[in-house]
Amino acid sequence: MCSMKKPIILLFSVLFTTYSFGQTVNIERDPQIAELVTQVSADSLRAHINGLVSFGTRHTLSTTSDKKKGIGAARQWILGKFQQYAKQSGGRLTATLDTWTLQPDGRRIDKPADMGNVMATLKGTDPNDDRIFIVQGHMDSRVTNVMNRESDAPGANDDGSGTAAVIELCRVMSKSQFPATIIFVTLTGEEQGLLGAEHLAERAIKEKWNVDAVLNNDIMGSNNSNETRIIDNTRLRVFSEGLPASLLRDSTGRIGQIRQFGNENDGKARTLARYVKEVGERYVENLEVVMIYRNDRYLRGGDHTPFVQRGMAAVRFTEMNENYDHQHQDLRVENGTEYGDYAKFMDFEYLRKNTALNLACLANLAKSPSVPEKVTIDVRNLTNSTALYWQAPKTSTGRKIRGYYVLMRETHWPFWQKKFFTTKLGMTLPYSKDNYYFAVQSVSEDGNESLPVLPVPNLR
């Protein structure tokens, strides 16, 4: 769908199977989600950042016994925040500290390390809906030397911004009910090698969580860059891989099918990124989601990657213009330039918008039905039209489905351009299957769309 600013009805042509073009579908903001977006507060985010910075350093290997300094004090403070918000959730939110011990690895762990991810789980209200949506940021910080656990490392933006966003999302969303489950998590060990994310992703696999999407927030609160001196708080990058990493281990011939049908640009992460762009821009004013077609930046890594490597849909949110004077730097002034990741170099209105985008996407996903099943495209005959078929969502959630959207875009186009609505389990469109990509979404009665599902070619 093309990026369109509000107010806020997005218009799409609707095509019924009789090829009647005269009507439109009004895609409106869900009132509940729109109201929640207004509750995200720049002042609240600033307070979260100041609280995180107050611990001096949050280095993964810093003290866990000091009650006022280090990673141990920081994670207890975050846990306290989550426990506070649990009191307003009607029993739906539970907060835990997921701990484990890592032995020295000869790389960035040089002593037995007491690790801990802080998690808050907002249980879905529908007992038949086992989907889980994860939003995360990493709480640990560092200075120039990645092994320096003693010097102050404020980590206001990297990644206090992502951690503060997760805390704020928990504060706002814990007061509401959603059919599916949302997990808010602040991870440890990112700077030492994505250790907290590896632990959580592996736990999700072992415990067979039905993780539908992971939103990773890392370095998303500064509006300016060094060198180029660009100042801009109206754009946010979303990084997503194209070909799934799991294909490297696949022996079923799936890579050949992707190559044959041209679906190199439609992996789970890339599909989620398109969803983020459409839904985020629907609810958040003066913010453009810029899709970056790679998993992450050069020379850097992010906590979405362990999930991607295990076949889950995961993307990374990062500010448009990074300032490397305020990342991974010892605190100092050198040649007139002040180095260090301080809160004073952040833009809290920008962080508010980026946090609100997370909220809109999480809420829309958690209120949506499950995805349609067995979506196919008929390719058995040479036609200038396209026939798609699907089955109703497998999960019986007890919630009524309004219908389905068929999405369409030109093969060279980065995001979906048209939506066609139907209440049926199939649709024939007067557009050639050779010239467009298609997908299908389930739609709730409130208009919340599931993630899109690309069709499998029906060759028989």
PAGU-499577 format. One record per residue: residue in one letter; x, z, y of N, C-alpha, C, CB in turn. Coordinates in steps of 0.1 Angstrom, whole numbers, plus 5000, padded with zeros to 4 digits. Glycine has a CB too. Layout:
% PAGU-499577
aXZYXZYXZYXZY ...
% end
This chain:
% PAGU-499577
m500850004988500050005000500950005012499150125000 c500549925022501349925034501250055042500849805043 s502350095048502350215056501450195068503750245061 m500450285070499450275080499350415086498150215075 k499350415100499150545106497650575108499850545120 k497450705111496050755112495550735126496050895108 p494350765129493250835122492550745113492250885132 i491750815103492550815092491850755080493150945089 i491250655083490650585071491450465069489150555074 l491950445057492750335053491750235046493950365043 l491750115050490750015045491449925035490149935056 f490749905024491249815013490149725009491849885001 s490449595006489449505001489049554987489949365000 v487749554985487249584971486649464965486149694972 l487049444952486549334945485849374933487749234941 f484549344932483749374920483949254910482249394923 t483549274898483749174888482949044891483349214874 t482049044901481348924905482148854917479948964910 y483348914920484148854931483448864944484548714927 s482848974947482148994960483249064969480949084959 f483548994980484649034988484149115001485548924993 g482849125003482349165016482449315019481049125018 q482849395009482849545011484149605012482049605000 t484249725016485549795017485449935010485949815032 v486649985006486750115001487450205012487650124988 n486750315016487350405026488150515019486250465034 i489450515021490250615015490450725026491650555010 e489750835025489750935035490551055031488350975038 r490951135040491651255037490751355030492251315050 d491151415020490451525013490451645023491151564999 p489251695027489251805037490051925033487751845039 q490051955020490752075016492252055018490452105001 i492751935014494151905016494551905031494551775009 a493651835039493951825053494051955059492851735060 e493152055055493252185061494552255057491952265057 l494852245044496152315040497352255047496252295025 v497352135050498452075057498652135071498251915059 t497552175078497652235091498152375090496252235097 q498152435078498652575077500152585075497952635066 v500852475073502252475072502852495086502852335066 s503652605087504052645101505552635103503652795102 a505952575114507352565117507952705120507552475130 d507252795126507652925128507953005115506753005137 s507052985106507153045093508352995085505953025084 l508652865086509752805080511052855086509752645081 r511052875100512252925107512553065102511952925122 a511453145100511653285095512253285081510353365095 h511753195072512353185059513853155059511553085050 i514153055068515553015069516453135074515752895079 n515953205084516753315090516853425079515953375102 g515853445071515953545060517053505050514653555053 l517053375046518053325037519553335042517753185033 v519653295055520953295061521553445063520953235075 s520653535064521053675066521853735054519853765068 f521853675043522653725031524153685032521953675019 g524553615042525953585044526353465036526853695040 t526453475023526653365014525653375002528153365008 r525253264997524353254985525153174975523053194989 h526453184975527253114965526853164951528753134967 t526753064941526353094928527153214922526452974919 l528453224925529353314919529553444928530653254916 s528753454938528853564947528153684941528253534961 t528253804947527853924942526353924938528154044951 t526053984927524654004923524254154923524353954909 s525154244928524854384928524654434942526054464922 d525154374952524954414966523554384970525954334976 k522854474976521454454980521254384993520754594980 k522354365000522254295013522954165014522654395024 k523854135005524654015006524753944993526054055011 g524853814993525153744981523853684974525853824971 i524153614963523053544956522053634950523653444946 g522553754945521653844939520653904949522453964933 a521053934961520153984971519153874975520954044983 a519653754976518853644981517753614971519653514983 r518053614958516953584949515953694947517653554935 q516353814949515453924949514553914962516154064949 w515053874973514253854985513153744983515153824997 i513653634977512653524974511653574964513453404968 l512053644953511053694944510053784951511853774933 g510553864960509653954968508553874976510354044977 k509053764981508153674988507053614979508853554995 f507453574967506553514958505553624953507253454946 q506053744951505153854946504153894957506053974943 q504553884970503653904981502553804981504453904994 y502953674979501853574979500953584967502553434980 a501453644956500653654944499453744947501453714933 k499553834956498453924959497253854966498954034968 q497553744971496453664978495853554969496953604991 s496353544956495953434948494853464938497153394940 g494253584938493253614929493653614915492153514930 g494953654913495553664899496053534894494553714890 r495953424901496453294896497953274897495753184903 l498553344906500053324908500753434902500353314923 t501853394894502753494888504153454892502553504873 a504953564895506353534900507353594890506553594914 t508353524887509353574877510753534881509053514863 l511753604876513153564878513653524864513953684883 d513853394862514353344849515853354849513853194848 t516353444841517853474841518453434828518053624844 w519753404829520653374817522053394822520353234812 t522953394812524353404815525153284811524953534808 l526053234820526853124817528353174815526753014828 q528953114805530353144803531253054810530653144787 p532453084813533352994821533452864814534753054822 d533452754822533452614817534752544820532252544822 g535652604827536952534830536752434842537352454819 r535552434848535352354860534952434872534252244857 r533652454874533152524886532552664882532152444893 i532752704870532352844866533552904860531152844855 d534153004867535453064863535353204858536453054874 k534153254856533853384851532453384845534053494862 p532153484836530753494832529853504844530553604822 a528853424845528053414856526553454853528053274863 d526053554861524653594860523853504868524553744865 m523053414861522353304867520853344868522453174860 g520153294878518753314879517953224888518553454884 n516953154882516053074890514853164894515552944882 v514353154906513153224910511953134909513353284925 m510953174902509853084899508453154902509853044885 a507553074908506153124910505253014904505853144925 t504453054895503552964888502152984892503652984873 l501552884898500152884903499352814892499952814916 k498752904883498052854871496852764875497552964863 g496652654869495552564871494252634866495752434864 t493152594873491852664870491152594858490952654882 d491552474854490952404843491752434830490852254846 p491152504821491852544808492152424800491052644800 n491552314802491852194794492852104800490552114792 d493352134812494352054819495652124818493852034834 d496552064810497852134808498952064816498252124793 r498651984826499651914834500352024843499051804842 i501651994845502452084854503151994864503452164846 f503052034877503751974888504752074894502751914899 i506052034895507052114899507552074913508252114889 v507752174922508352154935509552244936507352164947 q510652204940511952284939512852254951512552254926 g513752354953514852344962515952434956514552374977 h517252424960518252514955518652614965519452434950 m518752744960518952854969520452874972518352984964 d521352824964522752854965523352774977523552824952 s524452824982525152764994526652764991524852835007 r527352694999528852684998529552645011529252584987 v530852665012531652615023532552505017532552735029 t533652475024534452365020534952375005535652355029 n535552485002536052504988534852554979537152604988 v534452474970533352494962533452624954533052384952 m534652674952534852804945534952924954536152794936 n534852904967534953014976533653094977535352964991 r533653204971532353284970532353404980532253334956 e533353414988533453534997533153495011534853584996 s533553385016533253345030531753325032534053225034 d531353355045529953325048529653175047529653375063 a528553155041528053015039526553015042528352965024 p526252995055524753015059523852925051524652985074 g524252805048523352715040522052695046523352765026 a521852685059520552685065519852555061520752685080 n520552445062519952315058520152275044520452205068 d521352305039521752275025521952405017523052185025 d520952445010519652385009518652495013519352324996 g518952565024517952655029516652585033518452735041 s516752455037515552385041514652355029515952245047 g515252315018514452295006513852425000515252224995 t514652535001514252664996513052715005515352764995 a513252705018512252755027510952675025512752735042 a511052545023509952455020509152505008510352315019 v509852534997509252584985508452724988510252604974 i509152814995508552944998507252915007509553035006 e507352835016506252805025505052735017506652715037 l505352645009504352585000503652684992504952474991 c504452784986503852884978502952974987504852974972 r503353004999502553085008501253025011503353115021 v501252895014499952825018499152795006500352695026 m499652744995498852694984498352804975499752594976 s499052914975498653024966497253074969499653134966 k496753054980495353094984494253004979495353114999 s494652884974493652784970493752774955493952654977 q492752704950492652674935492852524933491252714930 f493552494922493752354918493552344903495252304922 p493052244898492752224883494052234875492052104881 a495052164880496352164872497352264878497052024873 t498352294870499352404874500452354883499952464861 i500852434893501952404901503052504900501452384916 i504252464898505352564897506252544909506152544884 f506452654917507352664928508652724924506652744941 v509752664925510952724920512152694929511352654906 t512952804931514152794939515352814928514252904950 l516152704928517152694917518452754921517252554913 t519252794912520652834914521552734909520852974908 g522852744913523952664907523952514909523852684892 e523252474920523252334923524652284926522352294934 e525352364935526652324940527752334929527052414952 q527452404918528352424908528152324896528352564902 g527152234898526852124888525452124883527752154877 l524452144892523052124889522652224877522751984885 l523252344877523152434866521752484864524152544867 g521152524875519752584874518752474870519352644887 a518952354875518052244872518152204857518252124881 e519452204852519652174838518952274829521152174835 h519052404833518352514826516852494826518752644831 l516252464837514852454838514352324831514452444853 a515052214833514652094826514652104811515551974831 e515752174806515852194792514752284787517252244788 r514452384794513452484791512052404790513352594801 a511852314799510552234799510452154786510552144811 i511552104782511552024770511352114757512951944768 k512052224757511952304745510552374744513052414746 e509952404755508652474755507552364756508552564767 k507852244756506952134756505952134767506152134743 w506452164779505652154791505252004794506352214804 n504051994798503551854802503751834817501951844799 v505051804820505451784834505151644838507051824835 d504251634848503851504853504751454864502451504857 a505251544872506051504884506851624889505151454895 v508051584894508951684900509351634914510251704891 l509151724924509551694938510651784941508351714948 n511851724943513051794947513351784961514251744938 n513551894968513851894982515251954985512751984990 d516051864991517451904993517951845006518351864981 i518251925016518851875029517751795036520151795027 m516751865042515551795047515151855061514451795038 g516051925068515651985080516351955092515652125078 s517251855092518051815104517751675108519551835101 n517651655121517151525126518351435131516151545137 n519551475130520651395136521851375127521051465149 s522651275130523751245122525051255130523651105116 n526151285123527451275130527851125129528551365123 e528951095136529450955137528550865145529750905123 t527350835139526450745145525550805156525550685135 r525450935156524751015166523250965167525350995180 i522650925156521250895156520451025156520850805144 i519351025164518451145164517051085161518451215178 d516451135150515151075146514551175136515350935139 n513351225140512651315131511351255126512351455138 t511251125125510051055121510150985107509650955131 r511350995101511450935088512151025078512350805089 l511651015065512251095054512551005043511251205050 r513651025036514050945025513451005012515550925024 v513050915003512750954989513550864980511150934986 f514450934972515350864963514650864949516650934962 s514750744943514150724930514850624922512650694931 e515050654909515750554900514750444897516250624888 g515250334893514450224888514250224873515050094893 l515350184867515350184852515450324847516450094846 p514650374838514750514833516050534826513650544823 a516650654829517950684822517750694807518450814828 s516550724803516350734788516550604781514950784786 l516550494788516750364782518150354776516550244792 l519050424781520450424775520450474761521350514784 r519450554757519450604743518250534735519250754744 d517650434741516450374735516850264725515550324745 s516250264713516550164703515350094699517250234691 t514250094707512950034703512749894709511850124708 g513749854717513549724723512849724737512849634714 r512649854742511949864754512649804766511650014757 i514049804766514749744777514549594777516249774775 g514349534765514149384765512749354770514149334750 q511749444768510449414773510449434789509449514767 i511149534794511249554808511849424814512049674811 r512949374808513649254813512649134813514949234806 q511949114802511149004800510048994810510548994786 f509349114813508249114821508549154836507149204815 g509749174839510149204852509749334858509649104861 n509749444849509349574854510549664857508549634843 e511649604861512849684864512649784876514049594867 n511649754884511449834896510249934894511149744908 d509849964882508550034880508750144870507449944876 g509850214870510050334861509150444867511450374861 k509150554860508350674863508750724877508550784853 a510050734880510450794893510050694904511950814893 r510250564903509850474913508350474916510350334910 t507550484905506150484906505750614914505450484892 l506350724911506050844918506450834933506850964912 a507550764936507950754950506950674958509350684950 r506350564951505350494958504150574961504950364950 y503750664952502650754953502950844965502450834940 v504150894966504550994977504350924990505951034975 k504750794991504650725003503250715008505350585002 e502350664999500950645002500250775006500250574991 v500350874998499651005000500251075012499651084988 g501651085012502251155023501951105037503751155021 e501950975038501650915051500250925055502150765052 r499350935045497950955047497651085055497150955034 y498451195052498151325057499051375068498151415046 v500251315069501151375079501451275090502551415072 e501151315102501251225114502751205117500551285126 n503051085122504451055127505551085117504651135140 l505251045105506251055095506150935086506151185087 e507350865085507350745076508250785064507950625083 v507750755052508550775040509250655037507550815028 v510650665037511450555034511950555020512750545044 m511550455012511950454998513350404996510950364990 i514250484990515650444987515750414972516650554992 y516150284969516150244956517450284949515950094955 r517650404947518750464939518450604936520150444946 n518950664926518650794922519150894932519250824908 d520350874938520850964948521950894956521451094941 r522550974965523550914974524850904967523651004987 y525750824973527150814968527850954968527950704975 l528550984958529451104957528651234957530351104969 r527351224955526451344956525551354944525651344969 g524951464942524051484931522951574935524751544918 g521851564928520651644931519951704919519651564939 d519151804921518551874910517351804904518052004915 h516951684909515951604902516551534890515351504912 t517851514890518551434880518451484866520051414883 p518551614863518351664849516951634844518651814849 f515951624852514651594848514551444845513551634859 v515051364854515151214852515751184839515851144864 q516951244836517651214824516851254811518951294824 r515851334813515051374801513751304801514851524801 g513651194809512451114809511251154817512051104795 m511451244826510351294835510451224848510451444837 a509251214855509151154868509651254879507751104871 a510851224885511351314895512051234906512451414888 v511851284918512351214930513051324939511251144938 r513851274948514551364958514151324972516051344956 f513851434980513551414994514751465002512251494998 t515251385011516351415019516151355033517751365013 e516651425043516551375057517051235059517151475067 m516651165069517051025071518551015075516150955081 n518951105083520351095089521051225087520251055104 e521951225078522651355074523851375084523251345060 n524051505087525151545096526251615087524651625108 y527351555084528351605075529151715082529151505069 d529051735095529751845102529051975098529651825117 h527851965093527052085089526752095075525852095098 q527552035066527352045052528752075045526751915046 h528752175036529952205029531152225038530252095019 q530952305049532052315059532352465060531652255072 d533652495061534052635066533552645081535552645065 l533152775084532652795098533852805107531852935098 r533852705117534952695126534652605138536252645119 v535452605148535352515159536752435159535152575173 e536652305159537852225157537752105166538152185143 n538752085176538651975185537351965192539051845178 g536852075196535552075203534352065195535651975214 t534452045182533252035173533052155165533451905164 e531852205165531452325158531052285144530452415165 y531652335134531352305120530652425114532652265112 g529752395104529052495097527552475096529252635104 d526952515086525552485083524652605089525252475068 y524452595102523752705109522252655112524352735122 a521352755113519952715116519852655130519152845115 k520752685139520552625152520752475152521652685161 f521252415142521452265141520252205135522752235134 m519152275132518052215125516852185134517552315114 d515952105130514752075137513552125129514651915139 f512952235133511952295125510552225125511752435129 e510352145135509152055135509251945124508851995149 y510451895123510751795113510651855099512151735115 l511151975097511052045085509552075081511852175085 r508752105092507352125089506652005084506652175102 k506951885090506351765085506751735071506751645094 n508051755068508551725054507951815044510051725054 t507751945048507052035039505652005037507152175045 a504951965048503551915047503351795038502951885061 l504351705038504251595029504251635015505451495032 n505151735011505151794998503851844994506251904997 l503251925003501951985001500851884998501552075012 a500851775006499751675004499951604990499851565015 c501151574986501351514974501051604962502751464972 l501551734963501251824952499751854950501951954955 a499051874961497651904961496851784956497151944974 n497151664960496451544955496651524940496951424963 l497951544936498251534922497451634913499751544919 a497551764918496951874911495451864910497352004916 k494851794920493351784920492851654913492851784935 s493851564910493451434904493151454889494651334906 p492451354884492251354869493551314862491051254865 s493551324849494651274842494651114843494651314827 v495751054839495950914841495050844830497350874839 p494650724833493850644823494750614811493350504829 e494150594800494950574787494850424783494350654776 k495950384776496050254770495650144779495050244758 v496350144791496150034801496849904796496650084815 t496049794795496649674791496249554800496149634776 i497049454800496849334807496749214797497949304818 d495749134798495549024788496448914792494048984788 v497348884784498248764786498248664775499748814788 r497148664768497048574756496748434760495948624747 n496248404772495848274776496448234790494248264777 l496548114792497048064805495848064815497647924804 t495848154824494748164834495348194848493748274830 n494548164858494848194871494148324876494448084881 s493548394867493048524870493748634861491448524867 t493348754863494048864856492948964851495048944865 a493048994838492049084832492849204827491349014820 l492349324832492949454828491849534821493449524841 y492349614812491449704804492149834802491049644790 w491349944801491950074799490850164792492450134812 q491350284789490450384784490450504793490850434769 a489350584792489250704800490350804797487850774798 p490750894807491750984804491551064791491851084816 k492651084784492651154771492251294772494051144764 t492751364783492451504785490951524789493351564795 s490251594782488851634786488851754795487951654773 t488851724808489051834817487751894822489751784830 g486551834818485351884823484951854837485352034821 r485851774843485651724857485151584857486851744866 k484251554865483751414865484751324872482351404872 i484851204868485651104874484751004881486551024863 r485150974894484350884902484550744897484750894917 g485750714893486050574888487550554887485350474897 y487950424890489350384889489750294900489550324875 y490950304904491550204913492450114905492350274925 v492349984907493249884902494149854914492649754896 l495449874913496449844924497049714922497549964924 m497449654933498149524932499149504943497049404933 r500249444939501249404949501949284945502249524951 e502549204955503349094951504649134945503649004964 t505249054937506349094929507549144937506848984919 h507649084949508849124958508549244967509249004966 w507249284967506849384977507149524972505349374979 p507649614981508049744976507049844972508949804987 f505749834978504749924974503449854973504650044985 w502349934969501149864966500449814978500149964959 q499849694978499249634989497749634989499649494990 k497049634977495649634976495149734966495149494973 k493949784968493249874959491849814956493150014964 f491449804944490149764940489549874932490249624932 f488249914935487550024929486549974919486950104939 t486450044907485450014897485150144890485949904888 t483850144885483450254876483550214862482050294880 k483950094859484050044845485450064839483749894845 l485650034827486850044820487649914819486750114806 g487449834829488149704829487749634842487749624817 m488649534845488349454857489049324856488749534870 t488449214861489049084861489149044876488248974853 l490349004880490648974894491048824895491749064899 p490648764906491048624908492448604914490048554917 y493348684908494748674912495648644900495248804920 s496548564901497348524889498248644885498148404892 k498248674872499048774866500548744867498748804852 d500848614869502248574871502848604884502348424868 n501948624894502348634908502348784914501548544917 y501748874906501549004911501849114900500149024916 y502149234905502149354896500849424898503349444899 f500449494887499149564887499349704881498049494880 a498549794885498449934879497049984880499550024885 v496850094873495450154873495650304875494750124860 q494750364884494650504886493250554883495050534901 s493150684878491950754877491650814891491950864866 v490350834894490050884907488950994905489450774917 s489251114911488251224910487051204920488951354914 e486051284918484951284927485351304942483851384923 d486351384944486851404958487751294963487551544958 g488051194954488851084959490351104956488651064973 n490751204948492151224945492651134934492451374941 e493651064936494150964927495251014918494650834934 s495150984905496251014896497450924899495750994881 l498550954892499650864893499250724887500850924885 p499750614892499450484886500050464872499850374895 v499350384864499850344851499950194851498950404839 l501150144848501350004847500849954833502849964849 p500249834833499649784820500749734810498649674823 v500449754798501249694787500649554784501249784775 p501449454783500949314780500249314766502049214781 n499049264766498349244753498649104748496849264754 l499549094738499948954734499248914721501448964730 r498248994716497548954704496048964706497949044692 
% end
